[in-house]
């Protein structure tokens, strides 16, 4: 019996390893061996930490980390879809739009990443849960969940907007006493610090790992250690992946701009009601980060956890008939399913 289980586990592990490509390789390596090199700090610790917890012994068959990662991502994707549905229902107050938006999220253009050993699913789960609580004005719970999302990806720190926006709106109301204003501002700063804490702690971990032990001889330090404000993540993105302000604007990258254009510009003509304003501003902020700083083709998956993309697509479907929307959505799903696991560049 034990041999049969081991054989099945080995076969499953080998199959999972064949599906572990691109960033998935780094996540599993970090889970197994820790942050051995500075460029590994491009991959935030939540997913590797969960994979490490899933490895309850050292005698598991080869590929067990990959199996656990794929299971985790797909379970998180299902849970994120349920939370997206609840969030959409509360914000849109329209069950037909909610159902369509949820279907569009389930079959979203970056769905291959939500099913792979990537951070999209757990990031989406934490983000939608945080938005759900923020929409109900449970700010401590929202900030705690946004902190979890910032432990998964650096852009999780932009969840601070869901604390800042309602605070600023509240300050604009008449009749606010000085005490209430100060209390609101202190709460805003406290919750924002909570959200940013995982990012700061992770950068501090990198600094102490690669800079802390060489303080006596600065010539041996990596160059980023000697900057006024050492920021390992920014250094890695700039020097290993060529990320920076307008650095991706090259003629040879033109096809990637076409690849990213639909998700960047689809919601731009959407409506801006009070109930959705905070989400639209957040989407605009995320889009600006992609347009000015990142590899532009990453927009498809980077924005896949922004609800306005799916809400507006559902709205267009309801007023126009959406065969073209589904044609675009499903063509990206099909292309991603073929190109991504075969090591072809895909968003």
N, C-alpha and C positions, 0 to 999 in steps of 0.2 A: 504493500500500500504506500509506504513512504517513498519507495523508488518510483512508483507511478506518479505520485504527486510531484516529486522532484523532476521527472521527465517532462510532465505537463508544464511545470513552472519554467523549466529551461526552454521549452519550445515557445512559450508565451513571452519569455524574456527576450529571446532572439528576435521575435517578431516586433516587440516594442522597441528594441534597439535600432531596427531598420527604419522605424518611424521617428527616431530621435535625430533631428537635423538642425543645422543653424544654431540658434541660441540655446536650444534644448541641451546640446552637448555641454555647454558651460554650466547650466543649472545643475545637471546631474554630477558634473565634476566637483562643483562647489559643495554639493550635498555630501559627497563621499570624502572629499579631501580638504575642504575649507578654502579660504581665500589665499591661495598659494602665490599668486602674482598680482601686481597692481591692477592690471586691466580686468581682472575678474571682478573688481569693484564696480564695473558697469552693470552688474547683475545683482539686484537688491535681494536682501536676505530672506524675505518671507517664504517664497517658494522653495528655495534650497533647505530652509529650516523645517518646513513641513515634510519635505522628502526625507530628511534625516530622521525625523520622528517616526516616519513610516517604516524605516529600516530597523526593526526591533532586534535583529541579531546580525552577526557577521557571517552566518552560514547560509544565507539565502542564495538562490540560484542566480546566475549571471543575468543581468537585465532587470532585476527586481526593482531597482530605483526607477527605471523607465516605466515599468508597468504601473507602479504607484503614482508616478507623475501623470500618466495619461488618465488613470482612474480619477485622480484628484481634479484634473482640469475639466473632465467631462461632467463629474458630479457638481462642481462649482458652476459650470455653464448652465446646467438645468436649474440650479438654485437661483442663479442670477436672472434667468428668464422669468421665474416666478416673482422675484422681487421687482423686476422691471415692470411686470404686469400690475403689481400692487401700486407701485409709484405712479405709473401712467394713469391708472384708474383714479387715484386721488387728485392728480393734477388736471387731467383733461376733463373729468366728469362726463365722459362719453364712452360707453362700453364698446360701441362699434369701432371707434378710433383706437381704443385700448387694445382690442383683439388684433386689429390689423397691425398696429405698431409692434405688438409682441411677436407676431409672426415674422415681421420684417427683421426684428432683432434676432430671432432664432436662426433665420436664414440670411444673416447679414453678410456683406461682401468679405468680411475678414473672419468668417466662421471657422475656417481651417485653423486659425491661430487659437480660437477658443476651444478647439478639440485637441490641439497639440500640447506638448509639454512647454507651454509658454505662460506668461503671467496674465494674459488677457482675461481669463475666466475668473481667477481669484480677485483680480483687480476690479472687474465688473461687479462681482458679488459684494465686495466691501463697499464699493462706490455707490451702488444702487441702494444698499441697506442704509448707508449714511444719508443719502438724499431723502430716503423715505422718512427717516427720523427728523431730519432738518425741516421737511415739509410739514411735520407735525409739531415743530418747535421744541423738540427734545434735543437741545443743542449739545449736552454732554455726551449722550449716546452717539449723536452724529459726528462730533469731533473725534471720539474714540475710534469709530469705524473709518473715518477719513485717515486717521493715524495709521490704521492697519493697511489702508490702500497705499499710503506713502512708504510703508515698509516693503511693498511689492514693486512699486515703480516711482521714479522721482517725481513724475507729474501728479502724483497723489497729493502733493503739497498744495496744488491749486484748489483743493477742496476747501482751503481757507476762505475762498470766495463765498461759500455758502454760510459762513459765519459773518463775514464782513458786510455782505449785501444787506441782509435784514437788519443788522445793527445800524448801518447808515440810513436806511429807510426809516427806522424807528427814531433816529435822532432828528430827522426832518419834521417830525410831527410837532404840533404846537402843544404847549402845556407840560413839557418835560422839565422837571426840576434838575438843578445842578447835581444833586446826589444821584438821581437816576441816570443822568448822562455819564457821570464818572463810573458808576457801576456797570453800565452797558459797555463802555470802552474797556474797562478792566476785564470783563468777561470775554470780550472779543479778542483781546490780546492773549489771555490765558488759553482759550480754546485754540487759537492760531498756533501758539507755542506747542500745544499738545500735538496738533497735526504735523507740525514740522519736526517734532522730536526724533522720530525714526531716521529721517534724512540726516539730521545733525549728528546723531549718535553713530550712524554708519560712516559718515565722513571722519568722525573722530577716531573710529576704529581703524580706518585706513591710515590716518596720520600716525597713530601710535605704532601701528605695525611696520610701516615703511620709513618713518622719520624718527620715531621716538628713541630707537636704540642706537642712533648714529649722531647724537647731538654734539659729541666732542669733535667730530671731523666733518664739517659742512661740505667738503669736497666729495665725500662719498654719498651725500644725500641726493635723491632724485630731484630734478630741477624744481618741481612743483612744491617741494617741501620748503623752499626758500622764498616763496612768494609771500606778500604781506598777509593775504588771507588764503592759506592753502585749501584748495578745493579739488580733491582727487577726482570726483566724478566729472567735473568740467574738463579737467586735464585729459582724462581718458577719452572722453567723447571727441575732443579736439584733435588729439594726437594719434589715436588708434583708429578712429572712425571718420575723421575729417568733418566733424560737426562744428558749425560756427555761423556767425551772422553772415548770411548771403553766400556762404562758402559753397553751397550746392548749385548755385546758379551758373551752370556751364551748358554749352550747347549740346554736348553729348548726353546730358541728362534730360533732354526735352521729352523723350518718351515717358519717363517717370512722372513728369508734370501732367501729362495726359492721363496717366494711370490714376493719379491722385485727385484730379479735377472734380469728378462727380461728388465725392463726399465732402470736398471743401466748399463747393459752391451750390450744392442742392438746397441747403436750408437758408441761404442768404436772403431769399425773397419771402421768407416765412413771416407770419404775423408775430407781433411782440405785445402780447397781453400781459397784464400784471402778474398773473399766475405762473407764466412761463419765463418771465424776464430773467430771473436769476439763472435759469438753465441755459438760456440763449447767450447771455453774457459769458457764462463759463465756456460754452462751445466756442464763442468768438475768441476767447483768451487762448484756448487750446489750439485753435486754428492758427492764430498768430504765431504761436510757438513753432508749429510745423512749418509755416510759410517762411519765417525769417531765420530759423535756427537749424532745423532738422533735415534729414534726407526726406525729400518731399513725398516719396512713394509710401513712406511709413504712415501717412495720413489715414489710409484706409483702415488700419488696425488701431492707430492712436486715437481716432475719433469714434471707434466702435462702442465706446462706453459713454457717449454723449447722447442723452435721450432726444434732444431736438432733431437730430438727423432722422430718427425713426418716426417721431411724431409728425414732422412735416411731410415725410414721404407718405405716411398713412393719410394725412389730410389731402395730399394731391390725388391719391388713389380714390378717395371718397368723392371728390368733385370732378375728376376727369376720366376715371376709369384708368387703371394702372398697369395695363399690360407691359408698357415700356419700363415701368419701375421694376416689375418682376423679371423682365428680360435682363435688365442690367444686374439686378441682385443675383440671380441664379447663374448668370455667365461668370461673375466673379467667384461664386462658390465653386463652380466646376473647374475654372482655371486654377484656382488656389489648390483644390484637391489634387490636381495633376502636377502642377509645377513645384509647389512647396516641398513635398516629400522626396522629390527627385533632385533636390539641390539647385533648382532654378530660382533666380531672384523673384520674389513675389511680395510686394509691399514691405 
